[in-house]
Amino acid sequence: MALLVIGLLFLVPSGLCTGIIGGGALLDWYLRSATREEISIIPTAIVVGGPFIAAGFAMVWIGVKRLRGR
């Protein structure tokens, strides 16, 4: 149960942050035809937030598997 909760504490904030930053850049690009320099934040957001999202997802996955195994 603790692994599931800690995984959610990793996954939710880092996923929201990465999604808001990346989604905001894409929305800005779509609405205002931004230049490449303005959407170059997307790879940075994925590189910085991606490992935390993956770690949180792995913790949640393992926590769910352990709870179902009982």
ZADO-1210 file (C-alpha; in nm, 4 decimals, padded with zeros to 6 digits):
<atoms>
<atom x="00.0000" y="00.0000" z="00.0000" code="MET" pos="1"/>
<atom x="00.2848" y="00.2388" z="00.0823" code="ALA" pos="2"/>
<atom x="00.4472" y="00.1775" z="-00.2554" code="LEU" pos="3"/>
<atom x="00.1219" y="00.2686" z="-00.4269" code="LEU" pos="4"/>
<atom x="00.0844" y="00.5926" z="-00.2309" code="VAL" pos="5"/>
<atom x="00.4466" y="00.6969" z="-00.2780" code="ILE" pos="6"/>
<atom x="00.4204" y="00.6161" z="-00.6478" code="GLY" pos="7"/>
<atom x="00.1139" y="00.8368" z="-00.6779" code="LEU" pos="8"/>
<atom x="00.2989" y="01.1139" z="-00.4956" code="LEU" pos="9"/>
<atom x="00.5679" y="01.0917" z="-00.7634" code="PHE" pos="10"/>
<atom x="00.3420" y="01.0377" z="-01.0621" code="LEU" pos="11"/>
<atom x="00.0680" y="01.2960" z="-01.0172" code="VAL" pos="12"/>
<atom x="00.2675" y="01.6165" z="-00.9555" code="PRO" pos="13"/>
<atom x="00.5412" y="01.5378" z="-01.2058" code="SER" pos="14"/>
<atom x="00.2875" y="01.4311" z="-01.4668" code="GLY" pos="15"/>
<atom x="00.0819" y="01.7445" z="-01.4161" code="LEU" pos="16"/>
<atom x="00.3866" y="01.9695" z="-01.4310" code="CYS" pos="17"/>
<atom x="00.5247" y="01.8067" z="-01.7437" code="THR" pos="18"/>
<atom x="00.1830" y="01.8045" z="-01.9056" code="GLY" pos="19"/>
<atom x="00.1127" y="02.1688" z="-01.8281" code="ILE" pos="20"/>
<atom x="00.4521" y="02.2855" z="-01.9525" code="ILE" pos="21"/>
<atom x="00.4437" y="02.0711" z="-02.2671" code="GLY" pos="22"/>
<atom x="00.0748" y="02.1290" z="-02.3316" code="GLY" pos="23"/>
<atom x="00.1125" y="02.5015" z="-02.2804" code="GLY" pos="24"/>
<atom x="00.3950" y="02.5170" z="-02.5331" code="ALA" pos="25"/>
<atom x="00.1908" y="02.3169" z="-02.7846" code="LEU" pos="26"/>
<atom x="-00.1154" y="02.5327" z="-02.7264" code="LEU" pos="27"/>
<atom x="00.0928" y="02.8480" z="-02.7683" code="ASP" pos="28"/>
<atom x="00.2384" y="02.7070" z="-03.0900" code="TRP" pos="29"/>
<atom x="-00.1068" y="02.6176" z="-03.2222" code="TYR" pos="30"/>
<atom x="-00.2821" y="02.9422" z="-03.1299" code="LEU" pos="31"/>
<atom x="-00.0093" y="03.1958" z="-03.2070" code="ARG" pos="32"/>
<atom x="00.2120" y="03.0111" z="-03.4564" code="SER" pos="33"/>
<atom x="00.5106" y="03.0307" z="-03.2247" code="ALA" pos="34"/>
<atom x="00.8628" y="02.9823" z="-03.3514" code="THR" pos="35"/>
<atom x="01.0802" y="02.6784" z="-03.2883" code="ARG" pos="36"/>
<atom x="01.2575" y="02.8491" z="-03.0005" code="GLU" pos="37"/>
<atom x="00.9328" y="02.8839" z="-02.8102" code="GLU" pos="38"/>
<atom x="00.8370" y="02.5169" z="-02.8392" code="ILE" pos="39"/>
<atom x="01.1859" y="02.3893" z="-02.7638" code="SER" pos="40"/>
<atom x="01.0793" y="02.3600" z="-02.3988" code="ILE" pos="41"/>
<atom x="00.8902" y="02.0375" z="-02.4798" code="ILE" pos="42"/>
<atom x="01.1973" y="01.8093" z="-02.5016" code="PRO" pos="43"/>
<atom x="01.3348" y="01.9714" z="-02.1878" code="THR" pos="44"/>
<atom x="01.0089" y="01.9071" z="-02.0010" code="ALA" pos="45"/>
<atom x="01.0107" y="01.5434" z="-02.1128" code="ILE" pos="46"/>
<atom x="01.3756" y="01.4892" z="-02.0209" code="VAL" pos="47"/>
<atom x="01.3383" y="01.6510" z="-01.6788" code="VAL" pos="48"/>
<atom x="00.9943" y="01.5113" z="-01.5902" code="GLY" pos="49"/>
<atom x="01.0072" y="01.1804" z="-01.7743" code="GLY" pos="50"/>
<atom x="01.2200" y="00.9836" z="-01.5267" code="PRO" pos="51"/>
<atom x="00.9992" y="01.0901" z="-01.2361" code="PHE" pos="52"/>
<atom x="00.6865" y="00.9955" z="-01.4286" code="ILE" pos="53"/>
<atom x="00.8365" y="00.6573" z="-01.5178" code="ALA" pos="54"/>
<atom x="00.9487" y="00.5938" z="-01.1589" code="ALA" pos="55"/>
<atom x="00.6079" y="00.6898" z="-01.0212" code="GLY" pos="56"/>
<atom x="00.4289" y="00.4716" z="-01.2741" code="PHE" pos="57"/>
<atom x="00.6566" y="00.1777" z="-01.1918" code="ALA" pos="58"/>
<atom x="00.5880" y="00.2181" z="-00.8196" code="MET" pos="59"/>
<atom x="00.2139" y="00.2356" z="-00.8777" code="VAL" pos="60"/>
<atom x="00.2263" y="-00.0689" z="-01.1079" code="TRP" pos="61"/>
<atom x="00.4260" y="-00.2747" z="-00.8574" code="ILE" pos="62"/>
<atom x="00.2007" y="-00.1617" z="-00.5725" code="GLY" pos="63"/>
<atom x="-00.1136" y="-00.2646" z="-00.7601" code="VAL" pos="64"/>
<atom x="00.0377" y="-00.6006" z="-00.8551" code="LYS" pos="65"/>
<atom x="00.1297" y="-00.6692" z="-00.4925" code="ARG" pos="66"/>
<atom x="-00.2169" y="-00.5748" z="-00.3694" code="LEU" pos="67"/>
<atom x="-00.3831" y="-00.7995" z="-00.6267" code="ARG" pos="68"/>
<atom x="-00.1459" y="-01.0848" z="-00.5421" code="GLY" pos="69"/>
<atom x="-00.2791" y="-01.1163" z="-00.1891" code="ARG" pos="70"/>
</atoms>
